[in-house]
Amino acid sequence: MKRLNQEQLISLPADVVLPQYDRSGLKAGIVHLGIGAFHRAHQAFYTEKVLNEFGGDWGIIGCSLRSPSVRDQLTPQDGLYTLVERSGDGEKLQVIGAVIRNLVGPENPAELINIMSLPNIKIVSMTITEKGYCHDPATGNLNFNHPDIQHDLENIAAPKSAIGFLVAALDRRFKAGIKSFTALSCDNLPNNGEVLEKIVFQFAEKISPELANWISKNTCFPSTMIDRIVPATTEDDRREISARLGVRDEGLVVAEPFAQWIIENKFSDDRPQWEKAGALLVDDVRIFEKIKLRLLNGSHSIMAYTGYLSGFDYISEVMREPAFVNLIKTYMAREAGETINAPAGFDIEAYKQQLRDRFSNAALKHRTWQIAMDGSQKLPQRLLESLREQLAAQGHIDIICLGVAAWIRYISGTDEKGNSIEISDPHSAELRLLCDMNAKNIEDKVKAIVGVRHIFGPDLIHEQKFITTTIRWLEKFYSDGVLSTIKKSFKS
C-alpha cells in the first residue's frame, strides 16, 4: 500500500477533510519541541484551522528530542498525517498539513539551534511532558544535578534538553541582535509559563548574566491550559484508518472531539490568530489551569492507578463500574471541588458532568497504563497541591490519600496477581528500592515514599492525618484488593 503524501491527497475519500491552502508556499513560523501525538492532535490542529481560514506563514517545524520515530513516520509523508476524532457517533478524519518539516535534535543539535535562531521563527512551543523540564516539581527550580542539564551547561552548542536548546537559541538571537521568540509551554504544569521562565532564567544565568537579563526583558513565556484526550495510537488504528484512506498513514493520531486551549495573552512577536480557531486568549490562565489539573488530571491519575490495579485496561472500562463513578463524583465534589472557586459564568457542575462523559467515551481507547506514566512528576500538581490546601482548611483529604496509596501500590512494581508492572517514571528505580526495603511494613513504606522531598516536599511527611489515612488505604489495598476496596467504600 502506498504511503500518505502530498501526491496522494487527490485520491483520498471525499469525506476526509483536506488542507485548504497551498502547502508548497507555506513558510515556517513555529518550532515545536516534542512533536508527539498530543501536539499533532492539539496545537497543530488549532494552527491548521488558522491556515485553512486565514492563511499566513505559520508552518510548524517539529522536533523530537529523543526518538526519531515521529520524524521517520512523517518525513516520507511530506509531514502529512490524519487526525481521527472518535466518539460514540462515529469518526471524523482530517488530514493535517501544518507540519512542514521534522527534525531529531540529538542528530544535529547545531541545525536545530540555527533554525530556532532564524528571524522568521516567532514561536517556540513545547509538549515535552513534566519530566522534560528537568526541574524539581516540589520547588519549581531547575535541577542542576540532572545529567542533561549538567551536560548542556558544559556543551551549550550541542545540548540535549529542551531547556538547553531554548537558551542556546536565545543566546544566538541575543548576540545577533534578532528579536526574541515567544516560548510557549503546552504541558500539564500549573503556571507552566512561569515555571518555564524561571528555569530558563536560572540556566541562562549560568551561561551569562547579560543573556539572562536580555531574556527577562525580551522573551515572553505565556502560561497555557491545554485539554484534549489523546490516547496512544495502536497498530490496529493504523490498519483500520489506512484501509479507509486507501493509503498507509504511519503518523495518524486519535483524539476525542473535544478540544480546549486557553492562552495567556502575552507574546514577544507575531502569532497565529488561534482565538479565531477556538482558542481563548485571557489575561490570567491560572483559574482555568487549576480547574483542569484538579478535576480532569487529578481524576485521571486516581482512575489510572486504581483502575490498572483493578484489572481495567481502559478508562472507559473504569467508568462502567458504578463504584468508580461514585468515587470520581465524590472526589470532584469534595477534595478537588472544595479547592476551586469557578469564575463568574462558568458552570462547574456542567463541566464535571462533561468530564465524566468524556471519560466514558468507549470509542477512545485511553489506557490506564498510559496515564499512570511519570507519576512522580504528575502527582505534585494533580493531587498534592489540593492536599495542602485541604489540610490548611481542615477539608476533605480521604480520596486524595486513596490516590497516593494507589500510586504507592502501583510503583511497588508487582500487581495483585504477582505479575510485574512495567513502571515508566524517571524515579522508578529509587521508588522501587524504597518499596522493596520496606515491603514488610506498610507504615514504613508510606513514610519512606512520602519522605522523598523532590516529590512531596519537606512538609507532608509531618502531616499526620495525611500519613495515617494513606496507610489505612494501602493496608486495605493489600488485604482486600483494590477493586474490592473501591466497591465496598464507594457503593452508590
SVG drawing of the C-alpha trace seen along z (x, -y; Angstrom):
<svg xmlns="http://www.w3.org/2000/svg" viewBox="-26 -44 58 58">
<polyline fill="none" stroke="black" stroke-width="0.4" points="0.0,0.0 1.3,-3.5 2.1,-5.9 0.1,-9.1 1.9,-12.1 1.1,-15.3 0.6,-13.4 -1.9,-11.0 -4.3,-13.7 -6.4,-13.8 -7.1,-10.0 -8.5,-10.1 -12.2,-9.5 -14.5,-12.6 -15.4,-12.6 -11.8,-13.2 -11.1,-16.9 -8.0,-18.1 -5.8,-21.2 -7.5,-24.2 -4.3,-26.2 -1.2,-25.9 1.3,-23.9 4.0,-24.5 4.3,-28.2 3.9,-27.7 6.8,-29.1 7.8,-28.2 6.9,-30.5 6.8,-27.9 9.3,-25.4 7.7,-22.8 9.8,-20.7 8.3,-17.3 6.2,-16.6 4.3,-13.7 0.7,-12.7 -0.7,-15.4 0.8,-18.3 -0.4,-16.8 -3.9,-16.5 -4.0,-19.8 -1.7,-22.8 -1.1,-21.7 -4.9,-21.1 -5.6,-24.7 -2.9,-26.1 -4.3,-24.1 -7.7,-25.8 -5.9,-29.2 -4.2,-28.2 -7.4,-26.9 -9.3,-30.0 -6.8,-32.8 -3.5,-31.5 -0.2,-33.0 3.3,-31.8 2.7,-29.6 4.1,-26.3 5.5,-24.1 8.9,-22.6 8.6,-19.7 11.4,-18.4 11.8,-15.3 14.4,-15.4 14.7,-11.7 13.4,-9.2 13.4,-9.5 10.1,-7.7 7.9,-10.7 10.4,-12.0 10.5,-8.6 6.7,-8.5 6.1,-11.9 9.0,-12.8 8.1,-10.2 4.6,-11.6 5.6,-15.2 4.7,-16.0 1.0,-15.0 -0.9,-12.8 -4.5,-12.0 -6.3,-13.3 -9.1,-10.8 -11.8,-12.2 -13.6,-9.3 -16.9,-9.3 -20.0,-7.2 -21.3,-9.0 -18.5,-7.7 -15.3,-9.1 -14.2,-12.2 -11.0,-12.1 -8.9,-15.2 -5.5,-15.4 -3.3,-18.0 -0.8,-19.8 0.6,-22.4 3.8,-20.4 6.2,-21.1 9.4,-19.5 10.6,-17.2 13.9,-17.1 15.6,-14.9 17.5,-17.2 20.3,-14.8 21.2,-14.0 22.2,-17.6 21.9,-20.0 23.5,-22.8 20.9,-22.6 18.0,-22.9 19.7,-25.8 20.2,-27.6 16.6,-27.1 15.3,-28.4 17.5,-31.4 16.0,-32.5 14.0,-35.8 11.0,-34.1 10.6,-31.8 8.2,-33.8 7.2,-31.0 9.0,-28.0 6.3,-25.8 6.7,-22.6 5.0,-19.5 7.9,-17.7 5.9,-16.2 6.5,-17.2 9.9,-15.4 11.2,-17.2 11.6,-20.4 14.4,-18.8 13.2,-20.6 12.2,-19.8 8.4,-19.6 8.3,-20.3 10.1,-23.7 9.8,-24.6 13.6,-25.2 15.8,-23.8 17.5,-20.6 21.2,-21.4 22.0,-17.8 20.0,-16.4 22.5,-14.8 21.1,-16.6 21.4,-20.0 24.9,-19.2 25.8,-18.2 24.2,-21.2 26.0,-23.7 29.2,-22.2 28.1,-21.8 25.7,-24.6 26.4,-24.3 25.2,-20.7 22.5,-20.5 20.3,-17.5 17.5,-19.1 14.7,-21.4 15.9,-24.0 19.4,-23.8 18.1,-24.2 15.9,-27.2 18.8,-29.0 21.3,-28.2 18.9,-29.7 18.1,-32.7 21.8,-33.3 22.3,-33.2 19.5,-35.7 20.8,-38.0 24.3,-38.1 23.0,-38.6 20.5,-41.3 17.5,-39.3 14.1,-39.8 13.3,-37.1 10.7,-34.4 7.8,-33.6 8.5,-30.4 5.1,-28.7 4.8,-25.8 1.8,-23.5 2.4,-20.9 0.3,-20.0 2.1,-22.1 0.4,-24.8 1.6,-28.2 3.6,-26.4 4.8,-29.7 6.1,-30.9 7.8,-27.6 9.5,-27.7 10.6,-31.3 12.1,-30.5 14.2,-27.5 15.3,-29.2 16.4,-32.2 18.2,-30.0 20.0,-28.2 20.8,-31.3 22.4,-33.0 24.9,-30.1 25.8,-30.9 25.9,-34.7 24.2,-37.2 23.9,-39.6 22.0,-36.9 19.7,-36.3 19.0,-40.0 18.2,-40.2 15.8,-37.2 14.0,-38.7 13.4,-41.9 12.6,-40.5 11.2,-37.0 7.5,-36.2 6.6,-33.0 2.7,-32.8 1.0,-30.2 -1.5,-27.9 -4.2,-25.4 -4.5,-22.6 -7.2,-19.9 -7.8,-17.1 -7.8,-13.3 -5.3,-11.7 -4.6,-8.0 -1.6,-6.3 -2.1,-5.2 -2.1,-1.4 -1.2,0.7 -4.9,1.6 -5.7,-2.1 -3.2,-2.4 -4.5,0.7 -8.2,-0.4 -7.7,-4.0 -5.2,-3.1 -7.8,-0.8 -10.4,-3.6 -7.9,-6.1 -6.6,-3.7 -3.0,-4.7 -0.8,-3.8 -0.6,-6.5 2.1,-5.8 1.7,-9.1 -2.0,-9.2 -3.3,-10.3 -6.5,-9.6 -8.4,-12.1 -11.8,-12.8 -13.9,-15.5 -13.5,-17.9 -10.6,-20.3 -9.8,-23.4 -6.8,-25.8 -6.6,-28.8 -3.6,-31.0 -2.2,-34.0 -2.3,-36.9 1.4,-38.0 3.7,-37.4 7.2,-38.6 6.3,-38.8 3.5,-37.9 1.4,-34.8 -1.3,-32.9 -4.9,-34.0 -5.6,-31.0 -8.6,-32.7 -10.4,-32.7 -9.8,-28.9 -11.5,-28.4 -8.7,-29.1 -9.4,-31.6 -6.9,-34.4 -7.0,-35.7 -5.1,-37.9 -4.9,-35.1 -4.9,-31.4 -4.4,-30.2 -8.0,-29.5 -8.6,-27.5 -5.4,-25.6 -6.4,-24.8 -9.9,-23.6 -8.4,-21.3 -5.5,-20.0 -7.5,-19.2 -10.7,-17.9 -9.6,-16.3 -6.0,-15.4 -6.5,-14.6 -9.4,-12.3 -7.4,-10.7 -4.5,-9.8 -6.8,-8.3 -8.5,-6.3 -5.3,-5.2 -3.7,-3.7 -6.8,-2.2 -8.1,-1.1 -4.9,0.5 -4.6,2.4 -8.3,3.5 -7.6,5.1 -9.0,2.4 -7.1,1.6 -9.0,-1.5 -10.5,-4.5 -13.9,-3.9 -13.9,-0.4 -13.3,-2.0 -16.3,-4.3 -18.5,-1.3 -18.1,-0.3 -20.6,-2.2 -18.4,-2.3 -15.6,-4.1 -18.1,-6.6 -19.2,-7.3 -15.5,-7.6 -14.9,-10.2 -18.1,-12.1 -17.2,-12.3 -13.6,-13.4 -14.8,-16.1 -17.4,-17.4 -15.2,-17.2 -11.4,-17.1 -10.9,-18.8 -14.2,-20.8 -13.6,-22.4 -10.4,-24.0 -11.9,-25.7 -13.7,-28.9 -15.0,-28.9 -15.0,-32.2 -18.3,-34.0 -20.4,-32.4 -18.5,-29.1 -20.9,-26.2 -18.7,-24.0 -21.2,-21.2 -21.8,-21.0 -18.0,-20.8 -17.8,-17.9 -20.5,-16.0 -18.9,-16.8 -15.6,-15.3 -17.4,-12.1 -19.0,-11.8 -15.6,-12.2 -14.1,-9.6 -16.8,-7.2 -16.2,-7.5 -15.7,-3.8 -14.6,-4.7 -11.5,-6.2 -9.1,-3.5 -7.2,-5.5 -5.1,-3.1 -4.8,-3.3 -1.1,-2.4 -0.5,-5.4 -2.0,-7.9 -0.1,-6.2 3.3,-7.1 5.6,-9.6 3.5,-9.7 6.4,-11.3 6.2,-14.3 2.4,-14.5 1.2,-13.9 2.6,-17.2 0.3,-19.4 -2.6,-16.9 -3.1,-15.9 -0.6,-17.3 -1.4,-20.9 -5.1,-20.2 -3.9,-18.1 -2.0,-21.1 -5.0,-23.4 -7.3,-20.9 -5.0,-20.3 -4.7,-24.1 -8.5,-24.5 -9.2,-21.2 -11.1,-20.0 -11.6,-16.5 -8.5,-14.6 -9.7,-11.0 -9.7,-10.3 -6.5,-12.2 -4.9,-9.9 -6.5,-7.0 -4.9,-8.2 -1.5,-8.5 -1.9,-5.0 -2.8,-3.5 0.2,-5.1 2.5,-3.7 0.9,-0.3 1.5,-0.7 5.1,-1.7 5.9,1.3 6.2,3.0 4.0,6.1 0.2,6.3 -2.2,8.3 -1.6,11.5 2.1,11.3 2.8,10.1 5.5,7.4 4.2,3.9 6.2,2.0 6.8,-1.3 7.6,-4.3 8.9,-7.0 12.1,-8.9 12.4,-8.0 11.2,-4.4 14.5,-2.8 14.6,-5.0 10.9,-4.5 11.0,-0.7 14.0,-0.4 12.2,-2.2 9.2,0.1 11.3,3.2 13.3,2.0 10.0,1.5 8.0,4.3 7.1,5.9 5.8,2.8 3.2,0.7 3.6,-2.3 7.4,-2.4 6.7,-2.1 4.4,-5.1 6.7,-7.2 9.7,-6.3 7.9,-7.3 6.4,-10.5 9.9,-11.3 11.1,-11.8 11.4,-15.6 11.7,-16.2 8.2,-14.8 6.4,-15.5 8.5,-18.5 9.7,-18.8 6.3,-19.3 3.9,-16.4 5.9,-13.9 4.9,-15.8 1.2,-15.8 -0.1,-13.0 -3.6,-12.9 -2.3,-12.5 0.1,-9.8 -2.3,-7.8 -5.1,-8.0 -2.7,-6.9 -1.5,-4.0 -5.2,-3.0 -6.0,-2.8 -2.8,-1.0 -3.5,1.6 -6.9,2.2 -5.5,2.5 -3.1,5.2 -5.6,7.1 -8.8,6.8 -7.6,5.8 -8.1,2.5 -11.3,3.4 -13.0,4.9 -11.9,1.9 -13.4,-0.6 -16.6,1.4 -17.0,1.6 -16.1,-2.1 -18.0,-3.8 -21.2,-1.9 -23.8,-4.1"/>
</svg>
